[in-house]
Amino acid sequence: MNNELVFIFEYYDKEVTKMINQKYGFSMMEAYKRFVLSETHKMLTDIELKMWEFSESGIFDMWEAEQVTGDPRNSLYIRRD
């Protein structure tokens, strides 16, 4: 993985963690852990999916969809309903 992608993934980790912390009140460490261990994060870091083209809000929405439904693919950002 090149340095640019590492920087991009670190950015998403920071921003989505902050969003989880602010909305759900988890500590930053707990929010980070919940995001990094999620299917959403696994998809984000899959180079073939190129999910870094989504905004951090889109990734957060996918994470929330995963928490509610068990599958980040249920997010409106992916389904586009």
Buried (B, 14 or more C-beta within 10 A) or exposed (E): EEEEEEEBBEEBBBBBBBBBBEEEEBEEEBBBBBBBEBBBBEBBBEEEEEBBEBEBEBBBBBBBBBBEEEEBBBBEBBEEE
